[in-house]
Amino acid sequence: MKKWLIALSLLMACGSAWCADTAVSPQQEEDETITFWFVRHGKTLLNTLDRVQGWADSPLTEEGKQVARYLGEGLKTVDFDGFYTSDAGRQRETMQIILQQAGKETIRPIELPGLREVFFGSFEGGFNKDMAAAGAAQLGLPDAAALFAAMKAGTLSIENNINAIASADPSGQAESYQQVKSRTQAALQIMIENARREKQKNVLAISSGSSIQIMISDLTTRPEKDKPLANSAVVKMVYHNGKIDATEIGNLAYIEAGKKSLGKKAGQ
């Protein structure tokens, strides 16, 4: 891994001006309950083409936009008072659609680059199957299909998967599990401190699948933590008395509820 990428990964967790003045007074009571709703972005062009999309970016497809609308409708009853995305366009676009569906277009989310997807180095923009084949070779698996099957079953840990890809990257620039974990959990800590200071109760954040998995990897023992997240799936985490627990992982019920609600409105 090149030194510039290591340095950038450490800086990214904070965003531009959001590392300053985030400390919470030690006298503040640890009795808050804050719910963080992390959402994987909607389906994109590169998702549709089955190409690697880490720091590479692409816009949402029409399907991706529609599902984001369903999600926005399904989350309308939640009184969100904090909003975050990374600086990736697909995450901004997903948030914009959700806010529009909720009638909150004037909200300006805070951008934390620490919420970016994993950087996959020289695999960026290539076919997922080629990256998977390279990772499978590192893990002693026969081929890409075997790696995909292990991911789907949740038998391949996100840590081993990401580290295998980083080891297989010919350029040596792909992020390791620990690098991504450090920046995503640092971003989460900023969100917690901001929420405590601002007395926020429900915080919405748009991020990406692997980065969310890595962020929660040692915050829960739930077996589904190693299964890939679908586009627009929800991961809910509850912070209480200084501890945080992932209470929902990969929940699609909010999308289905929103789809049902919009269907009823259209039929009126």
Rosetta blueprint (number, residue, H / E / L):
1 M L
2 K L
3 K H
4 W H
5 L H
6 I H
7 A H
8 L H
9 S H
10 L H
11 L H
12 M H
13 A L
14 C L
15 G L
16 S L
17 A L
18 W L
19 C L
20 A L
21 D L
22 T L
23 A L
24 V L
25 S L
26 P L
27 Q L
28 Q L
29 E L
30 E L
31 D L
32 E L
33 T E
34 I E
35 T E
36 F E
37 W E
38 F E
39 V E
40 R E
41 H L
42 G L
43 K L
44 T E
45 L H
46 L H
47 N H
48 T H
49 L L
50 D L
51 R E
52 V L
53 Q L
54 G L
55 W L
56 A L
57 D L
58 S L
59 P L
60 L E
61 T L
62 E H
63 E H
64 G H
65 K H
66 Q H
67 V H
68 A H
69 R H
70 Y H
71 L H
72 G H
73 E H
74 G H
75 L L
76 K L
77 T L
78 V L
79 D L
80 F L
81 D L
82 G E
83 F E
84 Y E
85 T E
86 S L
87 D L
88 A L
89 G H
90 R H
91 Q H
92 R H
93 E H
94 T H
95 M H
96 Q H
97 I H
98 I H
99 L H
100 Q H
101 Q H
102 A L
103 G L
104 K L
105 E L
106 T L
107 I L
108 R L
109 P L
110 I E
111 E E
112 L L
113 P H
114 G H
115 L H
116 R L
117 E L
118 V L
119 F L
120 F L
121 G H
122 S H
123 F H
124 E L
125 G L
126 G L
127 F E
128 N H
129 K H
130 D H
131 M H
132 A H
133 A H
134 A H
135 G H
136 A H
137 A H
138 Q H
139 L H
140 G L
141 L L
142 P L
143 D L
144 A H
145 A H
146 A H
147 L H
148 F H
149 A H
150 A H
151 M H
152 K H
153 A H
154 G L
155 T L
156 L L
157 S L
158 I H
159 E H
160 N H
161 N H
162 I H
163 N H
164 A H
165 I H
166 A H
167 S H
168 A H
169 D L
170 P L
171 S L
172 G L
173 Q L
174 A L
175 E L
176 S L
177 Y H
178 Q H
179 Q H
180 V H
181 K H
182 S H
183 R H
184 T H
185 Q H
186 A H
187 A H
188 L H
189 Q H
190 I H
191 M H
192 I H
193 E H
194 N H
195 A H
196 R H
197 R H
198 E H
199 K L
200 Q L
201 K L
202 N E
203 V E
204 L E
205 A E
206 I E
207 S E
208 S L
209 G H
210 S H
211 S H
212 I H
213 Q H
214 I H
215 M H
216 I H
217 S L
218 D L
219 L L
220 T L
221 T L
222 R L
223 P H
224 E H
225 K H
226 D H
227 K L
228 P L
229 L L
230 A L
231 N L
232 S L
233 A L
234 V E
235 V E
236 K E
237 M E
238 V E
239 Y E
240 H E
241 N L
242 G L
243 K E
244 I E
245 D E
246 A E
247 T E
248 E E
249 I E
250 G E
251 N E
252 L L
253 A H
254 Y H
255 I H
256 E H
257 A H
258 G H
259 K H
260 K H
261 S H
262 L H
263 G H
264 K H
265 K H
266 A H
267 G H
268 Q L
